[in-house]
Amino acid sequence: MAHEKHFDHVTGTETTGHVWDDDIRELNKPLPKWWLYVMYATIVWGIGYWIAYPAWPTLSGYTKGMLGYSQRSEVAADIAQAKAAQDTFRQAIDKTPLADIKQSPELMQFAMAGGAALFGENCAACHGRGAQGATGYPNLNDDDWLWGGTLDTIHKTISYGIRSSHEQTHATAMPRFGLDGALDAAQINDVASHVRLMAGLDADKEQAARGAATFADQCAVCHNPDGTGNTEMGAPNLVDSIWLYGNSQQQVAASIATGRGGIMPAWEGRLDPVSIKMLTVYVHALGGGK
């Protein structure tokens, strides 16, 4: 039996035959033709895209498309182009002495940009994104350098590391006075009080007086009698306000007892010579280079 057509009495539009609550009917209004044409066009476009470009995954890879397009190839080409553009500056930095790089604004700008990127990738994990350091990791923004803050000494430190496996590394080590039994706990506590008093910190004066003789006998050869340190030996200045491992009585005593012996890796062999020069320029320019 044929379905009887029904028309809405208000609009005169045929309804679909769907009825709710005995009175609500759905108007049969087709989609606009322009909308349908656009939809059909996108379907055709999608099919064409599948055919022309890489689109569908397969068991062994993906469909390559008739045009042979590869975004990987484009990225590789862009990287090659960028490297080619950098080659001129990198070659110039390679041939320019460290001290003369800053004389060229263009070279200095390139070295600073490259050094910042290298620092973020290789150094920030220990020294912090802003090179502010942390307990056991030096702040590179201040003017306190265990092994010297000139361009040449910074370059050497980055290249060879500190107590690393490199044969030219900074290798001087502070004795482990407590662990090796050279000093007992009381003597270590006395020396810690003497060091803190030299630095202008509150300390037990009787302990400090006893520790002064031990310091002169055991520590002054590296840190100097006045505690100002020695960059040739990596012996820190003990009378300034900068403390790598903290300046409390317990922290200073722990440094004396264990010797600490922090390690920095050698970057020679991990980074190319030009990258090390750019990193040196960047670190030196942070604010604490001498």
N, C-alpha and C positions, 0 to 999 in steps of 0.2 A: 504494500500500500504506500503510495507516494506521500511524502511528508508535506503537510499543508503549510504553505508559506505564511509568515506572520510579519506584519509591518508595524513599527512603532507609531502610535497615533500622534505623537508630538513632532517627531522629525521626519516621519515617512520612510525611515530606513528599515530595510529588512533585518530581522533578528536571526540569531544562530539557532534558535530552538531551545537554548538553555534557559531554564526558568528556576527562580529561587523565591520561596515564600509565596508561591502562586501568582506573583505579580511583577517580580523583578526579572527583566529579560536583558540578555546581552546583545548589543547591536553588532551586526555583521559589517564591520568597516575594515576593508583590506588596508595593508600598509601602503603608504604612498609609493608610486612607481619610482620616483627618483631615489627613494631609500633602497628599494629592491635592486635597482640598477647599480647603485654604489656597492651593495653587498655582493652582487654577482661579480662586479669588477674586482673586488678584493679577493674573492675566491680564485679568479683567474690569475690575479697578480701573485697570490700565494703559491699556486701550482707552478707558475713560471719561475718563481724564486727558488722553489725546491729543485727545479731542473737546472737552473743556471748556477746556483751557489751551493756550497756545502750546507747540508740541512739535516739529514737523518743519520742517527747512529746505527752502526752495523756490528756484527760479531767481531770483525777484524779492524774496525776503525769507524769510518763515516763516509757518506756519499760525498764525492769531491765536487760535483757540479760541472756543467759543460764549460764554464768560463775558466775553471782551474784557479779560482781565487783562493788566497790563503792569507788570513789576517796575521798569522805568525810570520809569514814572509815580509809583510808590510812593516811589522814591528822590528824585525831584524834589519830591514833596510833603513828604517828610521834611526836605529841604534848605530848602525855603521856610519850613517851620515853625521850623526852627532859626534861620534868618535873622530871622524875625519876633520870636523870643524875644530875639535879640541887639540888635534895633533900639533898645530902651529904653536899654541900656547904651551903645551906639554914639552915640546922640543926646546922652546925658549927657556922654560924653567929648568930643564935638565942641564942646559949650558950656562945658566946664570948662577953665580955664587949666591948663597943664602942671603948674605948681607946686602946684596944689590937688588934682590927681587922687589923690595919695597920702593926702590927708586923708580920703578915703572908702575904707574897707576893701573894699567891694564893687567900686567902680570900679577900685581898684588891682589887685585879684585878676583882674578881667576883662582889664584892660590888660596885665598880666603874662602871662596865658595866651595872649592874642592876639598879643602881641609875641614870645613864644617861638616860636609857630607861624610867624609872619612871618619871624623871624630864620632859622629852619631852612630855609624855602623860598627866601629871597632873599639871605641874608648868609653863611650857613655855608660856602658853597663857597669863599669867600676867607678868612674869619675863623675857620673851624673850627666844629664843632658846639658846642664849649664856649666859643667866642669867644676861644680862646687865641692866635689869630693864627698867623703863620708868617713866614718871611723875606720882607719886603716888605709884609706885611699886619699891621696893628697888633693887639696884644693888647688886648682891650676890658675885661679884668678888672683891669688895673693902674691906676695913677693918673697915667699919662703920656699927655697928650692934645696932639697937634700943634696942633689948632685950638680947644682948650678943652673942658672936660668938664662944663660946666653943662647943665641941661636945654635951655636956649635954643640954646647953641652946638652941642650934639649934634643937635637938631632941624634946625638950619640945615645941618649937614654931611650928614645923611641926605637932606634935601630937595633940596639943590642939588649935592651931590657935591664932589669935589676934582679940579680940572683937567678937568671934564666939559664938555659942550657947553652947559650951562645958563648963561644970562647972569649969574646971581648966584652962580656956583660959586666956591669958594676957588681963586683963580687964581695966587697967588704961586708962582714957580718959582725953585729954586736954580740959579744959573748953572752951565753945563757948563764948568768951568774948564779941563779938559784938552781936551775935544772942540772947544771954540771957540778954543783957543790962548791963553787968558788967562794960564795958568800952564804952565810946562814940567814934565816928569816929576819932576825933582829938587825943584822948589818944592812940587809936590803931595805928594811923599813927606815933605818937611819939615813941611808943615802937618798931615799925618796923624799924624806923631810928636808934634807939639805938642798936637793934640786928644786923643790917647791919654794923654799925660802929664797933661793937665788932668783927665781922667777917672780918674786914679789907676792907670792901666795901665802896664806896662813899656814903655818907649820909649827910643830913642836920644836922649840929652840934647842932644848937639850939633845933631842934626837939629831937635829940638824948639825949641832956642834960635833957630835960623834961621827956623823956621816961625812963631814967635810974632809977628814983625814982619809977615809976610804975612797971618797971621790977623787982626791988628789992622787991616790996610789993606783986606782983601777980605771978611772974614767977620763981624767984630764988629758991623757995622751991623744984621745980622739976628739973629745968635746971641748978641749982647751980648758985651762984652769978657771977661766971666768964663765965657762959654759956656753960660749957663743958658737960652738960647733965648727965643723970643717967640711966644706963641700967636696973636697978631693977624696974624702973617705966616706962621704954619705952620712956623716955624723950630724944630727940635727942641732939647731940652736935651742938651748934649753932655757934661755932667759927671756924669750919673747912670749907672746900670748898665743902662739900657734902650736897645737898639740895634736899629733897625728892619731894617737890612741887614747887621748883624754888626759886631764891633769889632776884628777883626784888622787888622794894618797894611795888608794888601792890600785888605780890604773897605772900610776907611775911605778909602783912597786912591782906590778905584773910585767911591765916593760923591762925592768931591770932583771927580774927573775927569768924571763923566757927569752929575752933578746928580740922578740917579735919576728924579725926576718921576713918581712913582706916580699912578695915576688911580683914582678911585672914581666910579661912575655916580651921576647924580642920580635920586632915586626919586620926585620930584614928577612927576606924570603917569603914572607906572607904578603907584604905590600911591595910594589915596585919602587925603585929609587925616587921617581918623580912624586909618587903619592906620599912618600915619607917626607920629602921636602915641603910639600904643600901642607901636610899635617904639622910639621915643625913651625912653619910660618904662622899657621892658625893658632897653635898653642901659645907661641911666643907673644902673639898680639892680643891674647885674652885679657891682659891687664897686669900680669905679674912677671912678664919676661924682662930680663935685664939687658 
